[in-house]
Amino acid sequence: MLGDHFWPAMYPGIVVGLLLGLTGGNVVSAVLGAAGGLLGAMALFFVFAWLDLGDTILLLAGLIGGAVLGAFLLMRAGKRIRQVFTGPAH
């Protein structure tokens, strides 16, 4: 089992999410990307712990994939919320 590896396993999620968020060009996108990356990495961490696939390269690949998906989804949700309040961009 993964035991005390939870927080060290979240670092790829934060870093990948932050890097994807920086492509949005503003601080809000960077924060949302980092938060989404963290949430996506957490979700995949628990899936891999449930499947008992800890400490493998599959865990790292899953964490990165979850971080990318989580960052993308949270940044997209943030963009939609911003459009509700400001109207669509031209």
Helices and strands as residue ranges (DSSP letters): G 3-5, H 6-22, H 27-50, H 57-86
